[in-house]
Amino acid sequence: MAVWLFLERQGARTLRWSQGHYGKFSRTLKLPFGIRPDDVKAKMDISVLTITSPKVTTSQQLHWIAFQ
């Protein structure tokens, strides 16, 4: 399995890192402050992880997000 992380901002796509593994692995990603943790969606499709969330500026707590 290979995982590629892309960050997209206003239609511009940037490759941040890629990683290939066989078997189980885990990776922790830091999301920027100013997002709504309860509204974060994470989805893995064909080795591409997509994370989406509306931005706000009130909360700076860490939260776990489950994959769909």
N, C-alpha and C positions, 0 to 999 in steps of 0.2 A: 504494500500500500504506500502510496506517496501522498503527501499533504502539501498543498500550496496555500499560502495566506496572501490574499490580495486585499488591499485597502482601496476603497473607491470613494472619491469625493467629487461631487458635481460632475460625474461622468468620466473623470480621469482615473485610470487604473494603474496601480503601482504594485509590483511584486516585492514583498517585504522579506520573505524567506520561504524556502522549500525544504522538504524533509522526506526521506524514504525509509520505511521500516517494514519488517516482516513480523507478524505477531502483534501482541498488545503493546500499546505505549500510551503515555499521557503527556499533555503539554498545557502549561498554564499561560494564559494571555492576559495582559493588563489592558483593560479598556479605559479610555480616557474619562476623567471626571466630567460631570455635567451631563450624564445620561440618566434615564429612568430605569433603574435595575429591574423593576417589575415588568417593564415593557420590552425587555431585551429578548430577541428571538435568535436562536442558533440552530443551523440546519447543515447537515453534511450530505452532499450529493455528488457522486462520482469523484470522490477525494477532494472536493472543494468545500471548505467551511465558510458559510456565510453568516455573519452576525449583523443584526440590524437593531436600531433603537432610536427613538426620538431623543433630542437633546434637551436637557434642563440644567439649571445651575444650583439646585438646592441640596442635593445629596452627594456625600463622598464616602459612602460605606461600601464594603466588599460584599458581593452576593454570588452564590453559585447558580449557574444556569444549566438546565438539562437539555440535551440534544433531543430533537424530534425523531 
